[in-house]
């Protein structure tokens, strides 16, 4: 943000405000170039750093084509362009000053937002981002989903990898060491939750053991289910409640069954989606809606 603020300060050399005049007198020569040497100022290094960036993203309206108060265009071969240039030459050049435009903006006005959009590093869109960053789930749940996919949770396997010695045991089944793969894919408790959720949609859970397979399969199934929003919620809510139950057993010594935990997931979905606008196309879809406890705004049953 500070770098983009420096770009703003660099740009105001074209403005006529009192602050702009101060900056021009402090940092610029008479010809508009930066002063050489060292200037005692906390923002001077930042202005020098972004000077070339701002210069490369600005342009004057017509100053490059005016010489000695007359139009001066380069030679062109296209007859269409020649005709346009002849029409431009007929325009009288007034004594008005030229206007400097900021190229990244559609209106030519510099903003810190536009400078940030040009200078920031853009990463490729992740294939699972829309499953995690959903408007239908709470922000804290979306953050958990990101940490889960990125393997940033404090499972025993990750803690030992960081050099913390400890004895590891899965708190949900007590039959294996705790790792991300076991806790969310292989543990009997987790497999039961995935199965219960998929059964509500009439989908068979294929017992995945990795994120890549799960993401590809989940996105593919989302194209065929009628209640896509509810289906995508399950991608994050099931790991959330697995983790909550794990922490409850480890730190509070409070245990609940898989079916009771799944009832909590359904209550969470019901509290967020009390009315759903999806079109029920079969009796199974009506049963699915009833299992999750939301009513349909459209209940058209497709004929066989």
C-alpha positions in Angstrom: 0.0 0.0 0.0 2.9 2.4 0.8 4.3 1.8 -2.7 1.0 2.7 -4.3 0.8 5.8 -2.1 4.2 6.9 -3.4 2.7 6.4 -6.9 -0.1 8.8 -5.9 2.5 11.3 -4.7 4.4 10.9 -8.0 1.3 11.5 -10.0 0.2 14.7 -8.3 3.0 16.5 -10.1 0.4 17.1 -12.8 -2.1 18.5 -10.3 -2.4 22.2 -9.3 -3.2 21.7 -5.6 -1.0 23.3 -2.9 0.4 19.9 -2.0 1.2 19.1 -5.6 3.1 22.4 -5.9 5.0 21.6 -2.8 6.1 18.2 -4.1 7.2 19.7 -7.5 9.3 22.3 -5.7 10.8 19.8 -3.4 11.6 16.9 -5.6 11.4 18.0 -9.3 13.6 20.0 -11.6 12.3 22.7 -13.8 11.9 20.3 -16.8 9.8 17.9 -14.7 12.5 15.3 -14.1 13.6 14.0 -10.7 16.3 15.9 -8.9 19.6 14.1 -8.7 21.5 13.4 -5.5 20.2 12.6 -2.1 17.3 14.5 -0.5 16.6 14.3 3.2 13.1 13.0 3.2 11.4 9.8 4.4 9.3 9.5 1.2 12.1 10.3 -1.3 13.3 6.6 -1.7 9.8 5.5 -2.4 9.2 8.2 -5.0 12.4 7.2 -6.8 11.4 3.6 -6.8 8.1 4.1 -8.5 9.1 6.9 -10.8 9.6 4.8 -13.9 6.5 2.8 -13.2 4.3 5.9 -13.2 6.1 7.3 -16.3 5.4 4.1 -18.3 1.7 4.2 -17.5 0.9 7.8 -18.3 0.4 9.6 -21.6 -0.3 13.1 -22.8 -3.4 13.6 -25.0 -1.9 15.3 -28.0 1.4 16.9 -26.9 3.5 14.3 -28.8 1.9 15.5 -32.1 2.3 19.3 -31.6 5.4 21.2 -32.6 5.8 24.9 -32.8 2.0 25.3 -32.3 1.3 23.2 -35.4 0.2 19.6 -35.9 3.1 17.2 -36.7 2.1 13.7 -37.5 4.3 10.8 -38.7 3.9 9.5 -42.2 1.2 6.8 -42.6 0.5 4.4 -45.4 -3.2 3.6 -44.7 -5.5 5.9 -46.7 -8.1 5.7 -43.9 -5.6 7.0 -41.3 -4.5 9.7 -43.7 -8.0 10.9 -44.0 -8.4 11.0 -40.2 -5.1 12.9 -39.8 -6.3 15.5 -42.4 -9.4 16.0 -40.4 -7.3 16.5 -37.2 -5.1 19.1 -39.0 -8.2 21.2 -39.6 -8.6 21.6 -35.8 -7.3 24.8 -34.5 -4.7 24.5 -31.7 -5.7 26.8 -28.9 -3.5 28.0 -26.1 -4.9 25.4 -23.7 -2.4 23.2 -21.9 -2.2 19.5 -22.7 -3.8 17.0 -20.2 -1.9 14.0 -18.8 -3.9 10.8 -18.6 -3.4 7.7 -16.4 -3.5 4.8 -18.8 -4.7 2.0 -16.4 -7.9 4.0 -15.7 -10.7 4.1 -18.2 -11.3 7.8 -17.3 -7.6 8.8 -17.2 -7.6 9.7 -13.5 -5.0 8.2 -11.1 -6.3 6.2 -8.2 -4.3 4.0 -5.7 -6.7 1.2 -6.6 -5.8 1.3 -10.3 -2.1 1.5 -9.4 -2.5 -1.6 -7.2 -4.3 -3.5 -9.9 -1.5 -2.9 -12.3 1.5 -3.5 -10.0 0.2 -6.4 -7.9 1.3 -10.0 -8.6 -1.6 -12.1 -9.9 -1.7 -15.8 -9.2 -3.6 -18.3 -11.2 -7.2 -19.0 -10.1 -7.3 -22.1 -7.9 -9.6 -24.8 -9.0 -11.0 -25.2 -5.5 -11.3 -21.6 -4.5 -15.1 -21.3 -5.3 -15.7 -24.3 -3.1 -14.1 -22.6 -0.1 -14.9 -18.9 -0.7 -18.7 -19.2 -0.8 -21.1 -16.5 0.2 -23.4 -19.2 1.6 -21.0 -20.1 4.4 -19.6 -18.1 7.3 -16.2 -16.4 6.8 -14.6 -18.4 9.7 -15.7 -21.6 8.0 -14.2 -20.4 4.7 -10.9 -19.6 6.5 -10.9 -23.1 7.9 -11.6 -24.6 4.5 -8.5 -22.7 3.1 -6.3 -24.0 6.0 -7.7 -27.5 5.5 -6.9 -27.7 1.8 -3.5 -26.1 2.3 -2.7 -28.5 5.1 -2.1 -25.8 7.7 -4.1 -27.3 10.5 -2.4 -28.3 13.7 -2.8 -32.1 13.3 -0.3 -34.2 15.1 1.6 -35.0 11.9 2.2 -31.3 11.1 3.2 -30.6 14.7 5.9 -33.4 14.6 7.1 -32.1 11.3 7.8 -28.7 13.0 9.9 -30.4 15.6 7.4 -30.9 18.4 7.8 -34.4 19.9 4.5 -36.0 20.9 2.7 -39.3 21.0 0.0 -39.3 18.3 -3.4 -41.0 18.3 -6.6 -40.2 16.5 -9.1 -38.9 19.0 -12.1 -40.0 16.8 -11.3 -43.7 16.4 -8.2 -44.3 18.5 -6.8 -46.8 16.0 -4.1 -44.8 14.1 -1.8 -41.9 14.3 -3.4 -38.5 13.5 -2.6 -37.1 10.1 -4.7 -35.0 7.8 -5.3 -37.9 5.5 -6.4 -40.2 8.3 -8.5 -37.6 10.2 -10.5 -36.4 7.3 -10.6 -39.4 4.9 -9.7 -42.7 6.6 -11.1 -42.4 10.1 -14.4 -44.3 10.7 -16.0 -41.2 12.1 -15.1 -39.0 9.0 -16.1 -41.7 6.5 -19.5 -42.0 8.3 -20.1 -38.2 7.9 -19.1 -38.2 4.2 -21.4 -41.2 3.7 -24.4 -39.6 5.5 -24.1 -36.4 3.6 -23.8 -38.1 0.2 -26.7 -40.4 1.0 -29.0 -37.4 1.3 -28.3 -36.6 -2.4 -28.5 -40.2 -3.5 -24.7 -40.2 -4.2 -22.3 -43.0 -3.3 -19.2 -41.9 -1.4 -16.2 -43.3 -3.1 -13.8 -43.3 -0.1 -11.2 -40.8 -1.3 -7.9 -40.4 0.5 -6.6 -37.1 -1.0 -7.7 -33.6 -1.7 -7.1 -33.6 -5.5 -9.5 -36.6 -6.1 -12.1 -35.1 -3.7 -12.1 -31.7 -5.4 -12.4 -33.1 -8.9 -15.2 -35.5 -7.9 -17.1 -32.9 -5.8 -17.1 -30.4 -8.7 -18.3 -33.1 -11.1 -21.2 -34.1 -8.8 -22.2 -30.5 -8.3 -23.2 -30.4 -12.0 -25.8 -33.2 -11.6 -27.3 -32.5 -8.2 -30.4 -30.2 -8.0 -29.3 -28.3 -4.8 -25.8 -27.2 -5.8 -25.5 -24.6 -3.1 -26.2 -27.1 -0.4 -23.9 -29.6 -2.0 -21.0 -27.2 -2.1 -21.6 -26.2 1.5 -20.9 -29.8 2.5 -17.4 -29.6 1.1 -16.4 -27.2 3.9 -18.9 -28.0 6.6 -18.0 -31.7 7.0 -14.3 -31.0 7.6 -15.3 -28.2 10.0 -17.4 -30.5 12.1 -14.9 -33.3 12.0 -12.3 -30.8 13.4 -14.7 -29.5 16.0 -15.5 -33.0 17.2 -11.8 -33.8 17.3 -11.1 -30.8 19.5 -14.1 -31.5 21.7 -12.8 -35.0 22.5 -9.2 -33.9 23.0 -9.6 -30.8 25.1 -13.1 -31.1 26.7 -13.5 -34.9 26.8 -17.0 -34.5 25.3 -18.1 -37.2 22.8 -21.0 -37.4 20.4 -21.9 -40.0 17.8 -21.5 -39.7 14.1 -25.3 -39.3 13.6 -25.5 -36.6 16.3 -22.7 -34.7 14.6 -24.4 -35.0 11.3 -27.6 -33.6 12.8 -25.5 -30.6 13.8 -24.4 -30.2 10.2 -28.0 -30.4 9.0 -28.9 -27.7 11.6 -26.1 -25.5 10.3 -27.3 -25.9 6.7 -30.9 -25.3 7.8 -30.0 -22.1 9.7 -28.2 -20.8 6.6 -30.7 -22.0 3.9 -34.3 -22.1 5.2 -35.7 -21.6 1.7 -34.1 -22.9 -1.5 -34.9 -21.9 -5.0 -33.7 -25.1 -6.7 -36.1 -27.0 -8.9 -36.9 -30.5 -7.6 -36.8 -32.8 -10.6 -37.6 -36.0 -8.9 -39.1 -37.5 -5.8 -35.5 -38.1 -4.5 -34.9 -34.4 -4.6 -37.9 -33.7 -2.5 -36.7 -36.3 0.0 -33.3 -34.6 0.0 -34.9 -31.3 0.8 -36.9 -32.8 3.6 -33.8 -34.4 5.1 -32.0 -31.1 5.3 -35.0 -29.2 6.6 -35.4 -26.5 4.0 -38.5 -25.8 1.9 -38.5 -25.4 -1.8 -39.8 -22.3 -3.6 -40.3 -24.5 -6.7 -41.5 -28.1 -6.5 -41.9 -29.2 -10.0 -41.5 -33.0 -10.2 -40.2 -34.3 -13.4 -42.1 -37.1 -15.2 -40.4 -40.4 -15.8 
